[in-house]
């Protein structure tokens, strides 16, 4: 991957920032395949990040269908340190930054999981860390965000709140890019999302495939075959990228991106199904890609009950895969996702995030339609504090 996926990618930024991005791209080409970088990242992921994570078969779910459905295989990203796969990219980029002489990392977060991962990576590598966060006063009722703010501070990160009192991640990302531009020599930027100017989309791709390569090796060792279906939430693209490239050589692979079904009570311009179907192509956030827009053709967020289930700017690699019809989209409701989480907990003894529940809901139903020799693969993230609250409310009166 050279950083441009079909018509998508590249970097549309001011000249000063373009020069910095060119420097990072050239350094990445030098470092990424060096034995020193590979060995050190492998050590960090193993001894600090607790990788590789396990592959777990949802055996009881299969038995509940009398063994006549496809096997569902869970890539246990809930087991890694910080309990999210984004620690992989945080460690990979922070190590890269350190090896090229950078000392101060800048990133952004909203719910806080990305900020915790970046702060954790910086702490273990001895780097300074500044995290831009949406105005905490606007979100002071959100216990997850507050607890993650405490965690970031404990890890030594400096938290800078945005000035516009907007709680959306996209706005926070714009302010983070502005801060980087104004302090170009002070910070090394680690983006939240692969929907970022090049070479960051390529760096995400190169690091995230570590997860897919683990899963491929585990599946071949255990089952001697590649999965038939891979399921992932759409989100900002990281989950799709982490698995797709490691399995794309399978001719009949079916890759399903799960989108949320519209929720009741949303403004009309945000209440629709088929997120990718409603995107348009253009330049935003410093790159050319697909992005979600409202009736006024301005970029907008899709409001769901799960934060960042849909990021309004699509990673260029995912946009290209969609155009090439390499990924199939489907939709699941919030209630279906909660029910799937409950099923996983009670049948398999695993409590997952509601974010994961969207993939689970599709996989549970799809498995019933497939032969027992087939397999479905998906990643599992750990539940946040908000997930536990949502699930507790959902099962109230049913215990």
C-alpha positions as CSV (number, residue, x, y, z in Angstrom):
1,X,0.0,0.0,0.0
2,X,1.6,3.3,-1.2
3,X,-0.7,5.6,0.7
4,X,-3.2,6.2,-2.1
5,X,-6.1,3.7,-2.4
6,X,-7.7,4.1,-5.9
7,X,-8.9,7.7,-6.0
8,X,-8.6,8.1,-2.2
9,X,-5.9,9.2,0.3
10,X,-3.0,11.6,-0.4
11,X,-2.5,14.7,1.7
12,X,-4.3,18.1,1.2
13,X,-2.6,20.2,3.8
14,X,-0.7,23.5,4.0
15,X,2.9,23.5,2.6
16,X,4.5,23.5,6.1
17,X,2.5,20.4,7.2
18,X,3.1,18.7,3.8
19,X,6.8,19.0,4.3
20,X,6.4,17.4,7.8
21,X,4.3,14.6,6.4
22,X,6.8,13.9,3.6
23,X,9.5,13.6,6.3
24,X,7.4,11.2,8.3
25,X,6.7,9.1,5.2
26,X,10.4,8.8,4.3
27,X,11.3,7.9,7.8
28,X,8.5,5.3,8.0
29,X,9.9,3.7,4.8
30,X,13.3,3.5,6.5
31,X,12.2,2.3,9.9
32,X,9.2,-0.1,9.4
33,X,11.1,-3.0,8.0
34,X,14.3,-2.5,10.0
35,X,15.1,-5.4,12.3
36,X,15.5,-3.1,15.2
37,X,12.0,-1.7,14.9
38,X,10.4,-5.1,14.2
39,X,12.2,-6.8,17.2
40,X,11.4,-3.9,19.6
41,X,7.8,-3.7,18.6
42,X,7.4,-7.5,18.9
43,X,8.9,-7.3,22.4
44,X,6.6,-4.4,23.5
45,X,3.5,-6.1,22.1
46,X,4.3,-9.4,23.8
47,X,5.6,-8.2,27.2
48,X,3.7,-5.0,27.6
49,X,0.7,-5.3,25.2
50,X,0.0,-8.9,26.1
51,X,-0.1,-10.1,22.6
52,X,-0.9,-12.3,20.7
53,X,-4.5,-12.3,22.0
54,X,-6.3,-15.6,22.0
55,X,-8.7,-17.0,19.5
56,X,-11.9,-18.4,21.2
57,X,-14.5,-20.5,19.5
58,X,-18.1,-19.7,20.7
59,X,-18.7,-23.4,21.3
60,X,-21.9,-23.1,23.4
61,X,-23.5,-20.9,20.8
62,X,-22.8,-23.6,18.2
63,X,-24.1,-26.3,20.5
64,X,-27.3,-24.3,21.2
65,X,-28.0,-24.7,17.5
66,X,-27.4,-28.5,17.7
67,X,-24.0,-28.1,16.1
68,X,-25.5,-27.4,12.8
69,X,-24.4,-23.8,12.3
70,X,-21.1,-22.2,11.3
71,X,-18.4,-21.9,13.9
72,X,-18.0,-18.3,15.3
73,X,-14.4,-17.5,16.1
74,X,-13.7,-14.6,18.5
75,X,-10.4,-12.6,18.3
76,X,-10.1,-11.6,21.9
77,X,-8.9,-8.0,21.7
78,X,-10.5,-7.6,25.2
79,X,-7.4,-9.5,26.6
80,X,-4.8,-6.9,25.5
81,X,-3.5,-4.2,27.8
82,X,-6.0,-1.3,27.9
83,X,-8.5,-3.9,26.5
84,X,-8.6,-2.3,23.0
85,X,-6.8,-3.0,19.7
86,X,-5.8,0.6,19.4
87,X,-2.9,0.0,21.7
88,X,-1.2,-1.8,18.7
89,X,-1.2,1.4,16.6
90,X,-0.3,3.6,19.6
91,X,2.7,1.5,20.5
92,X,3.7,1.1,16.8
93,X,3.6,4.8,16.1
94,X,5.1,5.9,19.5
95,X,8.0,3.5,19.0
96,X,8.5,4.9,15.5
97,X,8.5,8.4,16.8
98,X,11.0,7.6,19.5
99,X,13.4,5.9,17.0
100,X,13.4,9.0,14.8
101,X,14.2,11.3,17.7
102,X,10.8,12.7,18.6
103,X,10.0,13.3,22.3
104,X,6.5,14.7,22.6
105,X,3.4,13.0,21.2
106,X,0.1,14.8,20.4
107,X,-3.2,12.9,19.9
108,X,-6.9,13.4,20.3
109,X,-9.7,11.4,22.0
110,X,-13.4,11.6,22.8
111,X,-14.7,8.8,25.0
112,X,-11.1,8.4,26.1
113,X,-10.0,4.9,25.1
114,X,-7.7,6.2,22.3
115,X,-6.2,8.7,24.7
116,X,-5.6,6.0,27.3
117,X,-3.8,3.8,24.7
118,X,-1.6,6.7,23.5
119,X,-0.8,7.8,27.1
120,X,0.0,4.2,28.0
121,X,2.4,3.8,25.0
122,X,4.1,7.1,25.8
123,X,4.5,6.2,29.5
124,X,6.2,2.9,28.7
125,X,8.5,4.5,26.1
126,X,9.4,7.6,28.2
127,X,7.7,10.1,25.9
128,X,5.8,13.3,26.8
129,X,2.1,13.1,25.8
130,X,-0.6,15.7,25.2
131,X,-4.1,14.7,24.4
132,X,-6.8,17.0,23.0
133,X,-10.2,16.2,24.4
134,X,-13.7,17.6,23.8
135,X,-14.9,20.0,26.4
136,X,-15.2,18.0,29.6
137,X,-17.9,20.3,31.0
138,X,-20.1,19.6,28.0
139,X,-19.8,15.9,28.9
140,X,-19.5,15.9,32.7
141,X,-22.3,13.5,33.1
142,X,-20.4,10.9,31.1
143,X,-18.7,8.7,33.7
144,X,-16.6,6.8,31.1
145,X,-15.0,10.0,29.8
146,X,-14.3,11.2,33.3
147,X,-12.7,7.9,34.4
148,X,-10.6,7.9,31.2
149,X,-9.5,11.5,31.9
150,X,-8.2,10.3,35.3
151,X,-6.4,7.4,33.7
152,X,-4.7,9.6,31.2
153,X,-3.5,11.9,33.9
154,X,-2.3,9.0,36.0
155,X,-0.2,7.9,33.0
156,X,1.4,11.4,32.8
157,X,-0.5,12.8,29.9
158,X,-1.4,16.5,29.7
159,X,-5.1,17.0,28.7
160,X,-6.0,20.0,26.6
161,X,-9.8,20.7,26.2
162,X,-11.1,22.1,22.9
163,X,-12.3,25.7,22.9
164,X,-15.5,25.4,20.9
165,X,-17.5,23.4,23.4
166,X,-18.4,20.8,20.8
167,X,-18.3,17.2,22.0
168,X,-17.8,15.6,18.5
169,X,-14.5,13.9,17.8
170,X,-14.3,15.3,14.3
171,X,-14.1,18.8,15.7
172,X,-11.5,17.7,18.2
173,X,-9.5,16.2,15.4
174,X,-9.6,19.5,13.5
175,X,-8.3,21.4,16.5
176,X,-5.6,18.8,17.1
177,X,-4.4,19.2,13.5
178,X,-4.4,23.0,14.0
179,X,-2.3,22.7,17.2
180,X,0.1,20.4,15.4
181,X,0.4,22.9,12.5
182,X,1.1,25.8,14.9
183,X,3.7,23.7,16.8
184,X,5.1,21.6,14.0
185,X,8.5,21.1,15.5
186,X,7.3,20.4,19.0
187,X,4.9,17.5,18.5
188,X,4.8,14.1,16.7
189,X,1.1,13.5,15.9
190,X,-0.6,10.1,16.4
191,X,-4.1,10.3,14.9
192,X,-7.2,8.7,16.3
193,X,-8.2,7.3,12.9
194,X,-6.8,6.0,9.7
195,X,-9.0,8.6,8.0
196,X,-6.0,10.9,8.1
197,X,-3.6,12.5,5.6
198,X,-0.9,10.3,4.1
199,X,1.3,8.7,5.2
200,X,-0.8,8.0,8.3
201,X,-3.4,5.8,6.5
202,X,-0.5,3.7,5.3
203,X,1.1,3.6,8.8
204,X,-2.2,2.4,10.2
205,X,-2.5,-0.3,7.6
206,X,1.1,-1.5,8.2
207,X,0.7,-1.7,12.0
208,X,-2.9,-2.9,12.2
209,X,-2.3,-6.0,10.0
210,X,-0.4,-7.4,13.0
211,X,-3.8,-8.2,14.5
212,X,-5.0,-9.9,11.3
213,X,-1.7,-11.8,10.9
214,X,-2.1,-13.2,14.4
215,X,-5.6,-14.3,13.6
216,X,-4.6,-15.9,10.3
217,X,-1.8,-17.9,12.0
218,X,-4.1,-19.0,14.8
219,X,-6.9,-20.1,12.5
220,X,-4.7,-22.1,10.2
221,X,-3.0,-23.8,13.2
222,X,-6.3,-24.7,14.8
223,X,-8.7,-25.3,11.9
224,X,-6.3,-25.6,8.9
225,X,-8.5,-23.3,6.8
226,X,-9.2,-19.6,6.5
227,X,-12.5,-18.0,7.6
228,X,-15.4,-17.9,5.2
229,X,-16.9,-14.7,6.6
230,X,-15.3,-11.8,8.6
231,X,-17.5,-9.4,10.4
232,X,-16.6,-5.9,11.7
233,X,-18.3,-2.7,12.8
234,X,-17.8,0.1,10.3
235,X,-16.6,2.7,12.8
236,X,-13.6,4.8,11.5
237,X,-12.1,1.8,9.6
238,X,-9.5,0.4,12.0
239,X,-11.4,-2.8,12.7
240,X,-11.9,-3.5,9.0
241,X,-8.3,-2.7,8.1
242,X,-6.9,-4.9,11.0
243,X,-8.4,-8.0,9.5
244,X,-9.0,-7.5,5.8
245,X,-5.5,-7.5,4.4
246,X,-4.4,-10.7,6.1
247,X,-7.2,-12.7,4.5
248,X,-7.9,-10.9,1.2
249,X,-6.0,-13.6,-0.7
250,X,-9.0,-16.0,-0.1
251,X,-11.0,-15.7,-3.4
252,X,-14.4,-16.4,-1.8
253,X,-13.9,-14.4,1.4
254,X,-17.0,-12.5,2.4
255,X,-16.2,-9.4,4.5
256,X,-19.2,-7.7,6.2
257,X,-19.2,-4.2,7.6
258,X,-21.9,-3.7,10.2
259,X,-23.6,-0.3,10.3
260,X,-26.1,0.9,12.8
261,X,-29.8,1.1,12.0
262,X,-31.2,4.6,12.5
263,X,-32.4,5.4,16.0
264,X,-35.8,6.9,16.8
265,X,-35.9,10.6,17.6
266,X,-33.0,11.7,15.5
267,X,-33.1,14.8,13.3
268,X,-34.3,13.9,9.8
269,X,-31.0,14.6,8.1
270,X,-29.3,12.0,10.4
271,X,-32.0,9.3,10.5
272,X,-31.1,6.9,7.8
273,X,-29.7,3.4,7.2
274,X,-26.8,2.6,4.9
275,X,-24.1,4.9,6.1
276,X,-21.6,4.2,3.3
277,X,-24.4,4.5,0.8
278,X,-25.0,8.0,1.9
279,X,-21.4,9.2,1.8
280,X,-20.0,11.5,-0.9
281,X,-16.5,11.9,-2.2
282,X,-14.5,15.0,-1.4
283,X,-11.5,16.5,0.4
284,X,-11.9,16.8,4.2
285,X,-9.6,16.5,7.2
286,X,-6.6,16.8,4.9
287,X,-7.4,13.8,2.6
288,X,-9.6,12.8,-0.2
289,X,-12.1,10.1,0.8
290,X,-15.8,9.4,1.4
291,X,-17.6,11.3,4.2
292,X,-21.0,11.5,5.7
293,X,-23.0,14.7,4.9
294,X,-26.3,16.2,5.8
295,X,-29.0,17.7,3.6
296,X,-26.9,20.9,3.2
297,X,-23.9,18.9,1.9
298,X,-21.8,19.7,4.9
299,X,-19.9,17.0,6.9
300,X,-22.0,15.6,9.7
301,X,-21.9,12.9,12.4
302,X,-24.3,10.0,12.5
303,X,-25.8,10.1,16.0
304,X,-26.0,6.7,17.6
305,X,-26.2,5.5,21.2
306,X,-22.6,4.1,20.9
307,X,-20.0,6.8,20.6
308,X,-17.9,6.6,17.4
309,X,-19.7,3.6,16.1
310,X,-19.7,5.6,12.9
311,X,-17.0,8.2,12.3
312,X,-18.2,10.6,9.6
313,X,-14.9,10.4,7.6
314,X,-14.2,7.0,6.1
315,X,-10.6,5.7,6.0
316,X,-9.4,5.8,2.3
317,X,-8.6,2.1,2.3
318,X,-12.2,1.3,3.4
319,X,-13.7,3.7,0.9
320,X,-11.7,2.0,-1.8
321,X,-12.8,-1.5,-0.7
322,X,-16.4,-0.3,-0.7
323,X,-16.1,1.0,-4.3
324,X,-14.5,-2.3,-5.4
325,X,-17.3,-4.2,-3.7
326,X,-14.8,-6.0,-1.6
327,X,-16.9,-5.4,1.6
328,X,-20.6,-5.9,2.0
329,X,-22.6,-3.7,4.4
330,X,-25.5,-4.6,6.6
331,X,-27.2,-2.9,9.6
332,X,-28.1,-3.9,13.1
333,X,-30.2,-2.0,15.7
334,X,-29.0,-1.0,19.2
335,X,-31.4,-3.4,20.8
336,X,-30.1,-6.3,18.7
337,X,-26.5,-5.4,19.7
338,X,-27.5,-5.4,23.4
339,X,-29.2,-8.8,23.0
340,X,-26.2,-10.2,21.3
341,X,-23.9,-9.1,24.1
342,X,-26.3,-10.7,26.6
343,X,-26.2,-13.9,24.6
344,X,-22.4,-14.0,24.5
345,X,-22.2,-13.4,28.2
346,X,-24.7,-16.1,29.2
347,X,-23.6,-18.7,26.6
348,X,-19.9,-18.1,26.5
349,X,-19.0,-16.3,29.8
350,X,-17.6,-13.3,27.9
351,X,-18.8,-9.8,28.5
352,X,-18.1,-7.6,25.5
353,X,-18.5,-4.0,24.5
354,X,-21.8,-3.0,22.9
355,X,-19.7,-1.9,20.0
356,X,-18.8,-5.6,19.5
357,X,-22.4,-6.5,19.9
358,X,-23.2,-5.1,16.4
359,X,-20.8,-7.7,14.9
360,X,-22.1,-10.4,17.2
361,X,-25.8,-9.8,16.3
362,X,-25.0,-10.3,12.6
363,X,-22.7,-13.3,13.2
364,X,-25.2,-15.2,15.4
365,X,-27.9,-14.9,12.8
366,X,-25.7,-15.5,9.8
367,X,-24.1,-18.6,11.4
368,X,-27.6,-20.3,11.4
369,X,-27.7,-20.0,7.6
370,X,-24.3,-21.5,7.0
371,X,-23.0,-25.1,7.0
372,X,-21.3,-26.4,10.1
373,X,-18.0,-26.7,8.2
374,X,-17.9,-22.9,7.7
375,X,-16.4,-20.3,10.0
376,X,-17.1,-16.7,10.9
377,X,-14.4,-14.4,12.4
378,X,-14.8,-11.2,14.4
379,X,-12.9,-9.2,17.0
380,X,-14.2,-8.7,20.6
381,X,-13.5,-5.5,22.6
382,X,-13.9,-5.2,26.3
383,X,-16.9,-3.4,27.8
384,X,-16.5,0.2,28.9
385,X,-18.1,1.5,32.0
386,X,-20.9,2.9,29.9
387,X,-21.4,-0.5,28.2
388,X,-21.9,-2.1,31.6
389,X,-24.4,0.5,32.6
390,X,-26.3,0.1,29.3
391,X,-26.3,-3.7,29.6
392,X,-27.4,-3.5,33.3
393,X,-30.4,-1.3,32.3
394,X,-31.2,-3.7,29.4
395,X,-31.4,-6.8,31.6
396,X,-33.1,-5.1,34.5
397,X,-36.1,-7.2,35.5
398,X,-34.9,-10.2,33.5
399,X,-32.4,-11.6,36.1
